[in-house]
Amino acid sequence: MFGLFFFILFTPGVSEFVCTSSDLEMSYTFCDSAAHDFMFNLTPCSTMNKSVWKGALTWIPRSDIHFLKIVFNVWYDGAKALVWKELLCSGADDEYSVCGTLKGETLVSEFDIKGSRVKFPKGNYSIVIQGFSDDSENNMLMCLNFTMIIKRDAF
């Protein structure tokens, strides 16, 4: 199955499908009410027998990205399952293409999502991904609330 999501100038408050297949459904909304210049692709749309998902992101940030801390909060069937924090940009010797992007510039990035190596149990997942421009997590650049429904066990 091939899942593809393409959208620019996302409408606030509306849930958009990333993909849907016989074993996976994925959608997201933004956490805030502002419109965003944003595009996201995900392939394949499956959790079965896939070692890597391919992601592609096009985004026009509303502020400069010199420092970027990403926070993932994952809930599984309503219970908190994981909190993971990663510093992507610190302003010195940054290795990611997002680092140094200026407000209004178009950021284009392709990347592997290797988490699909995990065998996800059937159920409902809520994944909140927040991007902060400071280490104290006070200045949020972006916030996405993903819903992932695994329709059958991979075991």
Order of alpha helices (4+ residues) and beta strands (2+ residues): beta-beta-beta-beta-beta-beta-beta-beta-beta
